Structure formats: C-alpha cells, structure tokens
C-alpha cells in the first residue's frame, strides 16, 4: 500500500494494521503513526525484538486500537513473553470467556470433559467421555472424543472434535466436527 508523506518527509509504508487507519492516525498523532508503521515494518521482516513487539502492542492500545492490540498480543504471547503486559492491559476477560465456553460445551452436550493438554495461551485439548446417544449433527459426541478448544480468531472460540478411537457401529461416522461458540451456544461452523 502507498505510504503517506509526513511533515518530515518520512513515508508510512503500511496504510493499516488490523483495523487501525494509519493515514487518519497520522493526522492526529503523527509520532504514533510513524512508530507503529516502523514497528510493523520490522515485524513484516521478522526483525523485531521482544521489546519492539511489546511496544507495538502498547502503542496500538494507546491509540485506541484495543481489539487489534489484544489479538496481536494474545496470538504471540508466549513468543514475546508478553504475559505481564497482557494482564496489565486486558486483565482476565478473554480467559474467563474461554473457560465459560468450555464449561458451556460440557453442559450443552451433556459430556464430561477432562483436561488433556495445553497448547498455548487459550488453546487446550480436552477428552470428552461420550454422552448420550444422539442422531443429530452432534452424533460424534455420543462417543469418546478429543476436543481442542482455541481462541484463535479475534472474537471467536472454536472447538475441533475428533474421535479418540475408531467407531464401528454400522454408520458412516464423520471424521471431525468444527464448532464455534456464538451467543452463549456451540454451533457447527460453516464449511
């Protein structure tokens, strides 16, 4: 994308980062726009330091791009040792949403979940014991399954479900099931 000349003759190489409009920001806060563009450029080249990455997240937060800052930091938390900054800026809201979605899963499908493994911040695998017999689109959950929950998108918690063992009940089983947590309920994701 084309850059913007500022008063010093410097270019802003990226027009936006997430939902932030650097052109508009350059009019109201040129120093922040320049620094965000510079740090984004380093990230695009893979040359940013931990401190520079954390500074970018802080800057995005400071200029009001809170959801972009949160998502960027959440998805890179462990790579950049950003737990302290994340807690300072965002508290425990996403963790609470994640835990609530997992609890809702067990209640909605009447399955008992046991924690198997964590794969990173807000990404965990659970085993479901297999619930009551079902004939609906959630038939898989009648059998022991592995459920990988992840808050991988900006505002969506997902569940990726696979059988723990082969099923031989005369029916052609699904290989997997993808669900998303929306408005307090788990729903199949659009294919």
Residue pairs with C-beta under 8 A, 6 or more apart in sequence:
1 13
1 14
1 15
1 16
2 15
3 11
3 12
3 13
3 14
3 15
3 37
4 11
4 12
4 15
4 22
4 23
4 26
5 11
6 12
6 26
6 30
6 33
6 34
7 30
10 34
12 22
12 23
12 26
12 33
12 34
12 37
13 37
13 40
13 41
14 22
14 37
14 40
14 41
14 44
15 21
15 22
15 23
16 22
17 36
17 40
17 60
17 65
17 68
18 60
18 65
18 67
18 68
18 71
18 72
19 65
19 67
19 68
20 36
20 60
20 63
20 65
20 68
22 33
22 36
22 37
25 32
25 33
25 36
25 63
26 33
26 34
29 63
32 59
32 62
32 63
35 55
35 59
36 56
36 59
36 60
36 63
39 48
39 52
39 53
39 55
39 56
39 59
40 56
42 48
42 52
43 53
43 56
48 56
50 80
50 81
53 76
53 80
53 82
54 73
54 80
54 82
54 85
56 72
57 69
57 72
57 73
57 82
57 85
57 89
58 69
58 85
58 89
60 66
60 68
60 69
60 72
61 69
61 70
61 89
67 154
67 155
69 89
70 86
70 89
70 90
70 94
71 154
73 80
73 82
73 85
73 86
73 89
73 90
74 86
74 90
74 94
74 121
74 122
74 151
75 152
76 82
77 83
77 86
77 120
77 121
78 120
78 121
94 122
94 151
95 122
97 151
97 157
98 122
98 149
98 151
98 157
101 149
101 157
101 181
101 186
102 113
102 124
102 126
102 149
104 181
104 184
104 185
104 186
105 111
105 113
105 147
105 149
105 159
105 181
105 186
106 112
106 113
106 128
108 185
108 186
109 128
109 131
109 138
109 141
109 186
110 131
110 132
111 128
111 129
111 130
111 131
111 141
112 128
112 129
113 126
113 127
113 128
113 129
113 147
114 126
114 127
114 129
115 124
115 125
115 126
116 124
116 125
116 126
116 127
116 146
117 124
117 125
118 124
118 125
119 125
119 148
119 150
122 150
122 151
123 148
123 149
123 150
123 151
123 152
124 148
124 149
124 150
125 146
125 147
125 148
125 149
126 146
126 147
126 148
126 149
127 144
127 145
127 146
127 147
127 164
128 141
128 144
128 145
128 146
128 147
128 161
129 144
130 141
130 142
130 143
130 144
130 145
131 141
131 142
132 142
133 142
134 141
134 142
137 177
137 188
138 177
139 171
139 173
139 174
140 161
140 163
140 173
140 174
140 176
140 177
141 161
141 177
143 163
143 164
143 165
143 167
143 173
144 163
144 164
144 165
145 161
145 162
145 163
145 164
146 161
146 162
146 163
146 164
147 159
147 160
147 161
148 159
148 160
148 161
149 157
149 158
149 159
150 157
150 158
150 159
150 160
151 157
151 158
152 158
156 180
156 181
156 182
157 180
157 181
158 178
158 179
158 180
158 181
158 189
159 177
159 178
159 179
159 180
159 181
159 186
160 176
160 177
160 178
161 176
161 177
161 178
161 179
162 175
162 176
163 173
167 173
177 188
178 188
178 189
179 186
179 187
179 188
179 189
180 186
180 187
180 189
181 187
